[in-house]
Amino acid sequence: MKDMYTGIDGLEQALLLWADITGISPEKTGGTFTVDQWRIREMNNELKESLAYDPTKITTIMLLECYLNDFIDNRSLSLRSIVEDTNFMQEYFTKIKKLASIISSEDILKIKSEFQKNIISSLNHYGVTKPNTFEMVNDLTALSFLRRDAFKSMHTLECHQFLQGTPEDNKPLYHQDVYQFWDINSLIYLLAQSPSGICLSLIKDPFDSSSYFVFGIRNGGTISILTDKDRESHPLQKYMSRRPDRDLASRMWKHHFPYSVMDIEIEDSGFSAYAKKRKQDEVISYQTEFISIKKISDLEPNEMIWVSMLFSQIEKKFWKEAYKAPELSYTTDMITQKKIIKVAQELPGIIEDYKPLEAPLITTSLLTDPNIDLDWDYPAEGINSWMEKRYKDLVSDEILNQNGENDNKILIGEADQSEELITSLQGHYNEVDISTNHFLIVDKDTFWEFNVFGKSVYKRSIELKSADPSKFGTENEILREQRWFARYNQASIVNYAAQQEFIKRKSEMLDWVKERIYKNLDFLYQSIAQGELKIIKPK
């Protein structure tokens, strides 16, 4: 009878030996730790995580070997401790050798060799010729962590499915290029017109720091994406972030997406990342073709190897397991554009009960309905309710329902509608009456292009905002964002109306205050003399 197992079967014993050797139990998560103990604790967390992500346990074995080598290289012992407790040290060294023999057994070496061969086969499939990429495959330490990262990414990247239907039996097409899109809608529609397969795309945002990557996936009637796009605390967060460079750096280090295609500059010990300044590309509303920005075979070694492993895992999840998300996702564009329905009709296979995204008309009463208080950080009915009621006639349904246009509107009040300003706009405006107020409506981009009066007029105007058509999420998330923008625009109108009334009635209110002060001068003088002010409440 053997007293130990080798290879995968010996993993449980190997983990027990590891805990015994390091003196840190994987179950210990609280309390105090030295710096070295904290490093071991983090290693233990990685090992537990790898067991959850990779049921084959191969990743755990490979990581454990890396951690053991690191531990041996950095563990220091004094000669006195060895001399004074020779028996203990001999037993300690025996445990280390025993652990090393388990994780370097013949069957483990064979598994690692097969894994390397599979990676090399993938690299050859993509036509990779870079020597440093193949050198990284031979670096088992680097390969271990890339395998860990690939499994982790597969579980942490957000999955969204825009259509669900019957799968195809054919193997997926692996696109050979990294593509660039200006919005997610174009990618979805082009995926629907392409053979079933997997592609890697950069979704470029006018704010470079908000650009993100997606794996675009189509299997028959099912269209999915996996993305590293950050979840924002509110829809305008990217415009208000104090350190967008840090947001980008944080997103970059979570995975191995090829952000190098954006010509990224890294600073502040890796905590800051930004794209170098260059001429702004022209934004295309709807792309009609895939635009390649780099061959996958030309990616950096870690990016190339990681992408090849992700492609393999995506095939397993979306083809062999035919994964279906619990609910469909939509883009804001799908509220007004029903192109996705036509796309669904043209796809091979049966689309399963597709439900178009319908956005109900938003009214002021809906925004203050207690049933949607969960939309807001604070109850909708609060200290400013009197202002909402006072200026409610200015808040029309049209203002609240700026659905998916992404053309922010500037409303210019009558006080600024000078002949010079109107002439400068060259007819690029519309007119609207809201209650007793007459406004000029100008698209924000047009306003800054033609308006020679600049910031002074802008500060006195109203800016209405609408949701980004490329925003995606579940039905509830998209509709919640619509309500958020409606609330934002309502607040903008109320704020403008309050300011205008203040300007209009400022002198009137000053006169009102002065009149009452003069009426009470004798009382005020007496109070000053006595050093005490008594307020007499009227009966």
DOMARDO-589966 format. One record per residue (C-alpha): z, y, x; residue in three letters. Coordinates in steps of 0.25 Angstrom, whole numbers, padded with zeros to 4 digits, always signed. Layout:
N
ZYXALA...
! end
This chain:
539
+0000+0000+0000MET-0004+0014+0006LYS+0007+0024+0006ASP-0003+0035+0004MET-0017+0038-0002TYR-0028+0045+0005THR-0038+0055+0000GLY-0039+0060-0014ILE-0029+0049-0019ASP-0019+0054-0009GLY-0019+0068-0013LEU-0006+0067-0021GLU+0001+0062-0009GLN-0006+0072+0000ALA-0001+0084-0009LEU+0014+0078-0008LEU+0013+0077+0007LEU+0007+0092+0008TRP+0019+0097+0000ALA+0029+0089+0009ASP+0022+0094+0022ILE+0022+0109+0017THR+0035+0109+0010GLY+0030+0116-0001ILE+0029+0109-0015SER+0016+0112-0023PRO+0026+0113-0035GLU+0033+0125-0028LYS+0027+0138-0034THR+0039+0147-0034GLY+0050+0152-0024GLY+0049+0158-0011THR+0039+0154+0000PHE+0036+0157+0014THR+0022+0161+0018VAL+0018+0147+0023ASP+0025+0141+0011GLN+0017+0151+0002TRP+0004+0146+0008ARG+0007+0131+0006ILE+0011+0135-0009ARG-0003+0141-0010GLU-0010+0129-0004MET-0002+0120-0014ASN-0007+0129-0026ASN-0021+0127-0021GLU-0019+0112-0020LEU-0014+0111-0034LYS-0025+0120-0039GLU-0036+0112-0032SER-0030+0099-0039LEU-0032+0106-0053ALA-0047+0111-0049TYR-0052+0099-0042ASP-0049+0086-0049PRO-0055+0078-0037THR-0044+0083-0028LYS-0053+0085-0017ILE-0051+0100-0016THR-0036+0097-0015THR-0037+0087-0004ILE-0047+0097+0004MET-0037+0108+0002LEU-0025+0100+0006LEU-0032+0097+0019GLU-0034+0111+0022CYS-0020+0115+0018TYR-0014+0104+0027LEU-0023+0108+0039ASN-0018+0123+0037ASP-0004+0118+0036PHE-0004+0110+0049ILE-0011+0122+0056ASP-0001+0132+0052ASN+0012+0124+0051ARG+0021+0126+0063SER+0033+0118+0068LEU+0043+0120+0079SER+0046+0110+0090LEU+0060+0110+0086ARG+0058+0106+0072SER+0049+0095+0077ILE+0060+0090+0087VAL+0072+0091+0078GLU+0066+0084+0066ASP+0056+0074+0073THR+0056+0064+0061ASN+0053+0075+0051PHE+0042+0081+0058MET+0036+0067+0061GLN+0036+0064+0046GLU+0031+0078+0043TYR+0019+0076+0052PHE+0017+0062+0046THR+0015+0069+0032LYS+0005+0078+0037ILE-0003+0067+0044LYS-0002+0059+0031LYS-0007+0071+0022LEU-0018+0073+0032ALA-0023+0059+0031SER-0023+0059+0016ILE-0032+0072+0015ILE-0041+0067+0027SER-0043+0053+0022SER-0057+0046+0023GLU-0060+0048+0008ASP-0056+0063+0008ILE-0065+0065+0020LEU-0076+0058+0013LYS-0074+0067+0000ILE-0074+0080+0009LYS-0087+0075+0016SER-0093+0073+0002GLU-0089+0086-0003PHE-0095+0093+0010GLN-0108+0085+0008LYS-0109+0090-0007ASN-0107+0104-0002ILE-0118+0103+0008ILE-0127+0097-0002SER-0125+0109-0011SER-0128+0118+0000LEU-0141+0111+0004ASN-0145+0112-0011HIS-0143+0127-0010TYR-0151+0128+0003GLY-0139+0133+0011VAL-0142+0135+0025THR-0131+0143+0031LYS-0123+0135+0042PRO-0110+0142+0039ASN-0111+0136+0024THR-0112+0122+0029PHE-0101+0125+0040GLU-0092+0129+0028MET-0095+0115+0022VAL-0090+0108+0034ASN-0077+0117+0034ASP-0068+0108+0025LEU-0057+0119+0024THR-0067+0129+0019ALA-0074+0119+0010LEU-0060+0115+0004SER-0057+0129+0000PHE-0071+0131-0006LEU-0069+0118-0014ARG-0056+0123-0019ARG-0062+0137-0022ASP-0073+0131-0030ALA-0064+0122-0039PHE-0055+0134-0041LYS-0067+0143-0045SER-0072+0133-0055MET-0059+0134-0062HIS-0056+0149-0061THR-0070+0155-0063LEU-0071+0160-0077GLU-0081+0151-0086CYS-0089+0158-0097HIS-0099+0150-0106GLN-0108+0159-0114PHE-0116+0147-0121LEU-0112+0133-0123GLN-0122+0122-0126GLY-0126+0108-0122THR-0127+0105-0107PRO-0139+0100-0099GLU-0140+0087-0091ASP-0147+0093-0079ASN-0140+0097-0067LYS-0138+0112-0066PRO-0147+0121-0058LEU-0140+0128-0046TYR-0145+0142-0044HIS-0148+0145-0030GLN-0145+0160-0030ASP-0134+0169-0033VAL-0138+0178-0044TYR-0135+0192-0048GLN-0133+0197-0063PHE-0129+0211-0068TRP-0123+0204-0081ASP-0118+0191-0086ILE-0127+0191-0098ASN-0140+0190-0089SER-0134+0178-0082LEU-0131+0171-0095ILE-0145+0173-0101TYR-0152+0169-0088LEU-0144+0157-0087LEU-0148+0153-0101ALA-0163+0154-0096GLN-0161+0146-0084SER-0159+0131-0081PRO-0145+0125-0082SER-0138+0128-0070GLY-0128+0136-0062ILE-0130+0150-0055CYS-0121+0160-0047LEU-0122+0174-0051SER-0116+0188-0047LEU-0114+0196-0060ILE-0115+0210-0054LYS-0107+0221-0060ASP-0110+0236-0057PRO-0096+0236-0052PHE-0098+0227-0040ASP-0083+0223-0040SER-0085+0217-0054SER-0097+0208-0051SER-0094+0193-0052TYR-0100+0180-0051PHE-0104+0169-0061VAL-0109+0155-0060PHE-0119+0155-0072GLY-0120+0141-0078ILE-0129+0135-0089ARG-0129+0121-0093ASN-0138+0119-0105GLY-0133+0127-0116GLY-0120+0132-0109THR-0120+0144-0101ILE-0108+0147-0092SER-0103+0156-0081ILE-0091+0155-0071LEU-0087+0168-0066THR-0077+0175-0057ASP-0077+0188-0065LYS-0064+0194-0066ASP-0057+0196-0079ARG-0054+0210-0081GLU-0041+0216-0088SER-0050+0225-0096HIS-0065+0228-0097PRO-0065+0240-0089LEU-0057+0235-0078GLN-0068+0235-0067LYS-0070+0250-0069TYR-0055+0253-0067MET-0051+0243-0056SER-0044+0250-0044ARG-0049+0239-0034ARG-0062+0233-0039PRO-0064+0228-0024ASP-0051+0220-0025ARG-0056+0214-0038ASP-0069+0210-0032LEU-0062+0204-0020ALA-0052+0196-0028SER-0064+0190-0036ARG-0072+0187-0024MET-0061+0179-0017TRP-0058+0170-0029LYS-0071+0162-0028HIS-0083+0161-0018HIS-0093+0169-0026PHE-0104+0175-0017PRO-0099+0190-0018TYR-0106+0192-0005SER-0119+0194-0012VAL-0112+0208-0017MET-0111+0212-0002ASP-0096+0213-0003ILE-0087+0220+0006GLU-0073+0214+0008ILE-0061+0223+0013GLU-0046+0224+0012ASP-0044+0209+0018SER-0053+0204+0006GLY-0045+0211-0005PHE-0057+0221-0007SER-0072+0218-0010ALA-0083+0227-0014TYR-0098+0227-0014ALA-0105+0236-0004LYS-0111+0248-0010LYS-0126+0247-0012ARG-0137+0251-0022LYS-0133+0247-0036GLN-0142+0236-0042ASP-0149+0239-0055GLU-0142+0233-0067VAL-0150+0224-0075ILE-0146+0223-0090SER-0152+0209-0091TYR-0157+0200-0080GLN-0169+0192-0083THR-0168+0184-0070GLU-0158+0178-0060PHE-0157+0188-0048ILE-0153+0181-0035SER-0145+0189-0025ILE-0142+0177-0015LYS-0146+0163-0013LYS-0134+0154-0015ILE-0137+0147-0002SER-0135+0160+0005ASP-0120+0162+0000LEU-0109+0162+0010GLU-0104+0148+0014PRO-0091+0149+0005ASN-0099+0154-0007GLU-0110+0144-0006MET-0101+0132-0005ILE-0092+0137-0016TRP-0104+0140-0025VAL-0109+0126-0023SER-0096+0120-0027MET-0095+0128-0039LEU-0109+0124-0043PHE-0105+0110-0042SER-0092+0112-0050GLN-0100+0120-0061ILE-0110+0109-0063GLU-0098+0099-0065LYS-0091+0108-0075LYS-0103+0113-0083PHE-0113+0101-0082TRP-0105+0089-0080LYS-0093+0093-0088GLU-0101+0103-0097ALA-0090+0113-0098TYR-0089+0121-0110LYS-0080+0134-0111ALA-0070+0135-0123PRO-0077+0147-0128GLU-0090+0155-0126LEU-0091+0167-0118SER-0099+0180-0121TYR-0104+0192-0114THR-0102+0206-0121THR-0117+0207-0121ASP-0117+0195-0131MET-0111+0204-0141ILE-0123+0212-0143THR-0134+0204-0136GLN-0136+0190-0143LYS-0146+0185-0132LYS-0136+0174-0129ILE-0139+0168-0142ILE-0154+0167-0139LYS-0150+0161-0125VAL-0142+0151-0132ALA-0154+0147-0141GLN-0163+0145-0130GLU-0154+0136-0121LEU-0156+0121-0121PRO-0145+0113-0128GLY-0137+0117-0140ILE-0128+0129-0139ILE-0115+0126-0145GLU-0111+0135-0157ASP-0114+0149-0150TYR-0106+0160-0156LYS-0112+0174-0153PRO-0102+0185-0149LEU-0100+0194-0160GLU-0092+0207-0158ALA-0086+0212-0171PRO-0086+0227-0173LEU-0074+0234-0167ILE-0067+0244-0175THR-0055+0253-0172THR-0046+0245-0181SER-0050+0232-0174LEU-0045+0239-0161LEU-0031+0241-0166THR-0030+0228-0173ASP-0017+0221-0169PRO-0024+0208-0169ASN-0032+0212-0156ILE-0020+0218-0149ASP-0022+0207-0139LEU-0034+0215-0134ASP-0026+0226-0129TRP-0014+0227-0119ASP-0007+0236-0130TYR-0007+0236-0145PRO-0019+0243-0150ALA-0010+0251-0160GLU-0002+0260-0151GLY+0002+0275-0147ILE-0012+0279-0148ASN-0016+0274-0162SER-0014+0288-0168TRP-0026+0293-0158MET-0035+0281-0163GLU-0032+0285-0177LYS-0035+0300-0175ARG-0048+0298-0168TYR-0053+0285-0175LYS-0065+0292-0181ASP-0071+0294-0167LEU-0070+0279-0164VAL-0082+0273-0171SER-0086+0258-0171ASP-0098+0261-0162GLU-0089+0266-0151ILE-0080+0254-0152LEU-0091+0244-0152ASN-0099+0246-0139GLN-0103+0232-0138ASN-0108+0227-0125GLY-0117+0239-0121GLU-0110+0242-0108ASN-0116+0256-0109ASP-0104+0265-0109ASN-0106+0277-0117LYS-0102+0291-0115ILE-0098+0299-0127LEU-0100+0314-0124ILE-0093+0323-0134GLY-0098+0336-0140GLU-0091+0345-0130ALA-0099+0340-0119ASP-0112+0339-0126GLN-0118+0351-0119SER-0133+0354-0118GLU-0133+0352-0103GLU-0126+0338-0105LEU-0136+0334-0116ILE-0148+0338-0108THR-0142+0330-0095SER-0142+0317-0103LEU-0157+0318-0106GLN-0156+0312-0120GLY-0148+0299-0115HIS-0137+0300-0126TYR-0135+0297-0140ASN-0126+0305-0150GLU-0115+0300-0159VAL-0106+0307-0169ASP-0092+0301-0169ILE-0083+0307-0180SER-0085+0322-0178THR-0089+0321-0163ASN-0103+0321-0158HIS-0105+0313-0145PHE-0116+0310-0135LEU-0117+0295-0131ILE-0122+0293-0117VAL-0122+0280-0109ASP-0113+0281-0097LYS-0123+0279-0087ASP-0132+0289-0093THR-0121+0299-0094PHE-0119+0299-0079TRP-0134+0298-0076GLU-0138+0311-0084PHE-0125+0318-0087ASN-0124+0330-0077VAL-0110+0334-0082PHE-0104+0321-0076GLY-0089+0318-0077LYS-0084+0330-0084SER-0092+0326-0097VAL-0088+0311-0094TYR-0073+0314-0094LYS-0075+0321-0108ARG-0083+0310-0114SER-0080+0296-0120ILE-0085+0284-0113GLU-0087+0272-0122LEU-0087+0258-0115LYS-0093+0245-0119SER-0091+0231-0114ALA-0099+0225-0102ASP-0110+0217-0108PRO-0108+0207-0096SER-0094+0205-0100LYS-0091+0190-0104PHE-0080+0182-0109GLY-0076+0175-0122THR-0078+0180-0136GLU-0064+0186-0137ASN-0065+0192-0123GLU-0078+0199-0126ILE-0074+0204-0139LEU-0060+0209-0134ARG-0068+0217-0124GLU-0076+0224-0135GLN-0063+0228-0141ARG-0058+0233-0128TRP-0070+0242-0126PHE-0069+0247-0141ALA-0054+0250-0138ARG-0058+0257-0126TYR-0069+0266-0133ASN-0059+0269-0144GLN-0049+0274-0134ALA-0060+0282-0127SER-0064+0289-0140ILE-0049+0292-0144VAL-0046+0297-0130ASN-0058+0306-0131TYR-0055+0311-0145ALA-0041+0314-0141ALA-0045+0322-0129GLN-0055+0330-0138GLN-0045+0333-0148GLU-0035+0338-0137PHE-0046+0347-0131ILE-0049+0352-0145LYS-0035+0355-0150ARG-0028+0358-0137LYS-0027+0373-0139SER-0023+0370-0154GLU-0011+0361-0149MET-0007+0371-0139LEU-0006+0382-0149ASP+0002+0373-0158TRP+0012+0370-0147VAL+0013+0385-0143LYS+0015+0389-0157GLU+0027+0380-0159ARG+0033+0384-0146ILE+0032+0398-0150TYR+0039+0395-0163LYS+0051+0389-0156ASN+0052+0398-0144LEU+0067+0403-0149ASP+0071+0388-0150PHE+0065+0385-0136LEU+0071+0397-0129TYR+0085+0393-0135GLN+0083+0379-0130SER+0079+0383-0116ILE+0091+0392-0115ALA+0101+0381-0120GLN+0094+0371-0111GLY+0092+0361-0122GLU+0081+0358-0132LEU+0085+0353-0145LYS+0074+0347-0154ILE+0077+0349-0169ILE+0070+0339-0177LYS+0064+0345-0191PRO+0071+0340-0203LYS
! end
